[in-house]
Amino acid sequence: MVKRKNSKESIKGLGVKYGTTLRRRYTNIYRILKSKRICPKCGSLRFKRAVIGIWKCHKCNYTIAGGAYDIISKHT
């Protein structure tokens, strides 16, 4: 059995067959998606994505439309 490194850079869920490049892209997007955000209206840390493109604060019920993985879509 092959031993794998336990690194913080990789996210579980993608196997060896998908390749390194795809796993790195997935890791970057996943980190952006799951990072904590501050609500622009009330300043709480309960600002999260409700569905794709819709961001909602669960404290003050403030809703805003944005990008799929981040509030502001970043084009590279």
C-alpha positions in Angstrom: 0.0 0.0 0.0 1.3 3.4 -0.9 1.6 6.0 1.8 0.5 9.5 1.0 1.6 12.8 2.4 -0.9 14.6 4.6 -0.5 18.1 3.2 -2.8 21.1 3.9 -2.8 22.1 0.2 -4.9 19.2 -1.0 -8.6 18.8 -0.4 -10.1 15.3 0.1 -12.6 14.1 -2.5 -10.5 14.1 -5.7 -8.6 10.9 -6.4 -5.3 10.3 -8.2 -7.1 9.9 -11.6 -8.0 13.6 -11.9 -4.4 14.9 -12.0 -2.4 17.5 -10.1 -3.4 20.6 -12.1 -7.2 19.9 -11.6 -6.7 19.2 -7.9 -4.8 22.5 -7.4 -7.5 24.5 -9.2 -10.2 22.8 -7.1 -8.3 23.5 -3.9 -8.0 27.2 -4.8 -11.7 27.5 -5.6 -12.7 25.6 -2.5 -10.7 27.8 -0.2 -12.2 31.0 -1.8 -15.7 29.5 -1.4 -15.3 28.5 2.2 -13.4 31.5 3.5 -15.2 33.7 6.1 -16.7 36.9 5.0 -17.9 40.0 6.7 -21.4 41.3 6.0 -21.3 44.7 4.3 -24.4 45.8 6.1 -24.1 44.7 9.8 -20.4 43.6 9.9 -21.0 40.1 11.3 -19.1 37.0 10.1 -22.3 35.1 9.2 -22.2 36.1 5.6 -22.3 33.0 3.4 -23.4 31.7 0.0 -27.1 30.6 0.0 -27.1 29.2 -3.6 -24.9 29.8 -6.6 -24.6 33.6 -7.1 -26.7 34.5 -4.1 -24.9 35.6 -0.9 -26.9 36.1 2.4 -26.2 37.3 5.9 -28.0 35.0 8.4 -28.0 37.6 11.1 -29.5 40.7 9.4 -31.1 38.8 6.4 -29.2 41.0 3.9 -29.1 39.4 0.5 -26.9 40.3 -2.5 -26.1 38.8 -5.9 -22.5 38.1 -6.8 -20.2 35.5 -8.3 -20.5 31.8 -8.0 -17.5 31.2 -5.7 -16.9 34.7 -4.4 -18.9 37.9 -3.9 -16.9 39.6 -6.7 -16.1 37.4 -9.6 -12.3 37.4 -10.3 -11.3 36.9 -13.9 -7.8 35.6 -14.5 
